Amino acid sequence: MSTLIVIATVHAKPGMSEALRPHLQALIAPTLLEHGCMRYELNESEEGGRWMFVEQWASKAHLDAHLKTAHMAHLQAAAEGLIGSIELFTGAQLPAIA
């Protein structure tokens, strides 16, 4: 069974980038400690105001558990009014063809 790849793109509402950034950064350390988390990184666009989480989970069940953690609930409450939109990609990594 392949691992689950997640790419979550977060867009800040206009003028809210500086306020949103630390809330997103606060997710990194506790998420990396979660069972089943194989990769969790946060990247910021050059122009600012847009971030991309690149994640790898051992299974969908591990991702589902992550979405129910206290730190995700805290983000949801703390970032209300700061996030403009979130785009989510989930899938599997494909092997190279020789």
Secondary structure, DSSP 8 states (H G I E B T S, - for coil): ---EEEEEEEEE-TT-HHHHHHHHHTTHHHHHTSTTEEEEEEEE-TTSSEEEEEEEES-HHHHHHHHTSHHHHHHHHHTTTTEEEEEEEEE-------
